[in-house]
């Protein structure tokens, strides 16, 4: 599985960068012990104390800061700050193409494995840390699809509900992109249309 993911991510053609501020998020695949048979990916739910994305499900990560080596470094720094993720136990597999959030942030998702059990502890920004089996996300019966209009074009985007946690919006689009590219999941997401509307 790991080699296949790396190869598929390496084949992606990078998009031209936008003028928006940058952020890095981390898609962490639990890849040890019980998870070797049915890997899960880590999500967080933002606490009510944060001013943006309060109560929303997201991947750990955040905005680039001076001192970050690159956006992958940003994603791991923020993952440590938000949930105590030790980068020594992480293996980088690659990156997806960025998406631009509704707040006009260029969000770069990085994919990696978490190779041993970690003492994950949420900080004040995070209400809960949870993981979802890849098998659940790839089962098309578990996805709901929503039609919306974007720049006068109708698009469909997916969402999931797992143990009362709703994965939607940008996080759901990143999740669908990850599943489609790395596992050929065939989840309808219209991301090509969305990216085609970007003004570089």
Order of alpha helices (4+ residues) and beta strands (2+ residues): alpha-beta-beta-beta-beta-alpha-beta-beta-beta-beta-alpha-beta-beta-beta-alpha-alpha
